[in-house]
Amino acid sequence: MYAEEKITEGEEGEKKARKCCSADQLRCVDNWFSSTFHDIGTFVYRHRRKVLVLSICINVILTSGLLFFDINEDLEYLFTPLGTPGIKDKAALEERFLIGDEGVEFIPDRILSSYLKHGETIILPKNGTSILKPEVLKEVLSIHEKMLTFEFEVDLNGTATNWTYQDLCMRWLNQCVGNELFTMLHQHIHLGGPVPPLTYPSISLPNGQELFIAHQLLGIKMDNQSYFLENKDAPKPPKIPIQSAEGTYMYYFVATGSPEREDIALKWEQTAEKHLREMQTQAKHVEIYFAFSYSLAEEINEASTRVIPRFVATFSMLALFAVISLVTTDWVVSRPILGLMGVISAGFAIMSAVGLLAFCSIQFNEIVAMMPFLVIGVGVDDMFIMVAAWRKNSLYIPVEDRMGRTYSEAAVSITITNLTDILAFLVGSSTPIPAVRMFCIYAGVAMFFAYFYQITFFGACLALTGEREEQNRHCLTFQKVKPKDEAPNSLYRIFCAGGVPRDHKHRLRHKGGYVKHPLVTFFTDYYGPFVGKWPTKVFAIFLLIVCLSGSIYGCLNVNEGLRLHNLAPDQSSPWLFYNVRDQYLTTFCAPINVAFTDDLEYWDFEVQATIEDATRHIEASYFSYGSLYTTSWIRSYVWYLSESGRLSNGPLPKEDFLQILSDEFLEDFRFRHFQLDIVFNKTTDGEIMGIETSRIMMPTHGAENAIGEKDLMMDFRSRAEQTSISIIVFAPMFLVYDSYVGLISYTLQTISIALMSMFIVAIVMIPHPICAVSVTLCAVSIDAAVLGYMSLWGVTLDIVSVINILLCIGFSVDFSAHITYAYVSSTQKDPTKRAVEALRHLGAPIFQSALSSMIAIAPLSTANVYIFRTFFKTLFLVMAIGALHGLLFLPVILSLLGRFIPVGEKRNTGPVSVSNKSTKSYSNILPVKEKEVLESLVTSL
């Protein structure tokens, strides 16, 4: 009977609701949304079962895309900004030079990629003494010997063969290259001699050559290191005796060149890892740390799957929270199953988004694994807003009209929050960093589906719940029950009774059919009036000033840079290795490729002088070891020609210069490694016509942190640009350092664009400019606070935190938009009462939303991966600070500015025409206040 009644007020009310623009241009969009969503709500009710089944079918179809699910493990691609100089420089050098995976003889310091097959070890003494002590060094050398000689079996074409590192190693002059210092020490000690004296940064070999060792010893202690730095550019730089060293670094590069060799190299890496783990437990004097080319990618891939149990925990905790939050002492208006459906709706959004994007071949990565925790929290937030709007309607109103009113009231709030979240991720998807772009695409699509399923799937569940409530059925057993005041006994009243009487005789006892939730009662009777008091307002303003001061201090002390160990799970082998590596970062500064890309006439003295001037200008960098340790083929060749007397009569002709270079100099075993540094311009028949490009190598030092690494790269690039010839400076790690450049400016730019978009949405959908400005300023305050306190909580500004800052932008609008819209829609004339009324309507759902989001991310707080812990810290700050703004700061500010904000007007939200019978019936049983509610649809949020 009641479900079929329709409440309307004639065509005049419809025209007033739909043609509002002429009266108040600012409310036009607001009223249009309310009216449109009223129609959507009634449509969903009329077709509730069809909508439910259709939404489930859509989810099943889209989820089938998981069959094409693919994970991208290419760290170099994921974390390197597209279009950066590093990518362009790497491509330019790879076109000209060998890169190390061709299967020919090569030298490791010339590699152009960090992910060639290799293993690395760092060995530190257990007791903190010097690694050069005889007993410690002896154990180090035995580990090195084991790495060179252990055997492993490979099945090739059905034949099992044994291999060792020496069969696979990267070679030069048919000898394994790398770790020359330890090869020399092993030979010396094997003959029974003591540890020979070592000097920094190189030692002199018996053949007169210098062996650079600064990168193979860690934590070197010497008398006066500053003396070397002050005199590194002297004609004969000093070599300072080494007193002690805290550790050693050794590397083992494996030659590949074919798929078969790639498989053998991988087998060596896996076997070497097994042996190193055994030696870790057996070592008496040292601690061993190691990583291989596949280690980091493998750990990241496993981290993405290890998070699944945490998501299951999140889903379970949120489901329990949603169920409990919607349970009251009334067993008819309790809605535990509806709460569960709200969580399932968010789960549908996640599965549909991942499936659809898998269909579209958009790959997944470790950072995207944070997305489900975000979306499920947002989906539950929207559910609480919908339920709050549903509670505001009398149980005596027909379900169809309750659905229309609920959609009308919740429409603008949910649309603003989801639209701002989607806009934030749309802005983020324009980032040049692929990992961030992938996350923003996944999150944005998932936000859309969260909104879609909220309107369809959850809306249909809400309609069915309303149908149950109208029939006064128990929320769990679905049996018809009696209201509490008609319960036959106390047990029935406690476990079964609920709802309101449907007969005319008993209706007046139920105040129009409203049943308050305890949390709503708290915000209505206690918290709202408390916030409205002047002492509370003064305290709130003081607390806001303190909060902003702390955030400004934190923003001024932000640290930059993503460390490699932060990508791996804590205490994993790559985490331990890269963590120790960062402690000795100044030793691991990359050797720099300095490439001359012009077609230069190298045989001309003036050109040689120009090259020398350019080289010295770059060597003058603080991060360079100086001219003695630069590996320069042109210097060596000029010396070679001078020593043979060929330059006594002036420069050589072009033909002689090139012939001697190719036939004599590069064939001399002392200079054969320069073959890797010169690219000849040859005719089709192999005749050398000139030098297309060439390079020199410069070792570096001195970068102590991420900022130092960025400064190193920028200093070398700047010096190269200042020369008169075209020069490319590049090292494989420049691809990582490039992500540091402009990170702060990019972050601020992204925030500004996103906030501007938020402001446009707010000013269009919230019908007053002051309120739109308040929402935007509140978002700025929340973002600044999150960024500042994030820094104080030990989170650095890196690619991961940039993603989290994008989350802040969307979430920071959510809390403020709800309260602001409720405030501007209030019909109370007193500004403080308007703020109290806004808290009465939305205090409970905002509190529940913040709490549900905190529950959603709580399992990540104990995750053993930095990325997930950072996500927890950032989102926790967003929820805590956002709730504080939405429930305290903003109501106080709006109550102070309320005199400048017009009072909301009573508006119809949908087309109606109530029968005289219905109107008379409701008018006779309801108080005056409730008759007003029935005669005009409830004001939108």
Secondary structure, DSSP 8 states (H G I E B T S, - for coil): -GGG----BHHHHHHHHH--TTT-GGGHHHHHHHHHHHHHHHHHHHTHHHHHHHHHHHHHHHHGGGGG--B---HHHHTS-TT-HHHHHHHHHHHHS--S-SSS---GGG-S-TTSSEEEEEEEETTS--TTSHHHHHHHHHHHHHHHH--EEEEETTEEEEE-HHHHB-EETTEE-S-HHHHHHHHHHHTT------EESEEE-TTS-EEE-TTTEES-EES-HHHHHHTTTSSS---EEEEE-SEEEEEEEB---SHHHHHHHHHHHHHHHHHHHHHHHH-SSEEEEEEETTHHHHHHHHHHHHTHHHHHHHHHHHHHHHHHHT--S-TTT--HHHHHHHHHHHHHHHHHHHHHHHHTT--B-TGGGGHHHHHHHHHHHHHHHHHHHHHTS-TTS-HHHHHHHHHHHHHHHHHHHHHHHHHHHHHHTT-S-HHHHHHHHHHHHHHHHHHHHIIIIIHHHHHHHHHHHHTTB-TTT--B---GGG-SSHHHHHHT--S---STTTGGGGTTT----HHHHHIIIIIHHHHTSHHHHHHHHHHHHHHHHHHHHHHTT--B---GGGGSBTTSHHHHHHHHHHHTGGGG---EEEEE-S---TTSHHHHHHHHHHHHHHHTSTTB--GGG-B-HHHHHHHHHHHTTTTTTSS--HHHHHHHHHHTGGGSTTTGGGGGGEEEEE-TT--EEEEEEEEEEE-B----SHHHHHHHHHHHHHHHHTSSS-EEEE-TTHHHHTTTTTHHHHHHHHHHHHHHHHHHHHHHHSS-HHHHHHHHHHHHHHHHHHHHHHHHTT--BSHHHHHHHHHHHHHHHHHHHHHHHHHHH---SSHHHHHHHHHHHHHHHHHHHHHHHHHHHGGGGG-SBHHHHHHHHHHHHHHHHHHHIIIIIHHHHHHHHGGGS--------S--B--HHHHHHHHHHS-HHHHHHHHS-----
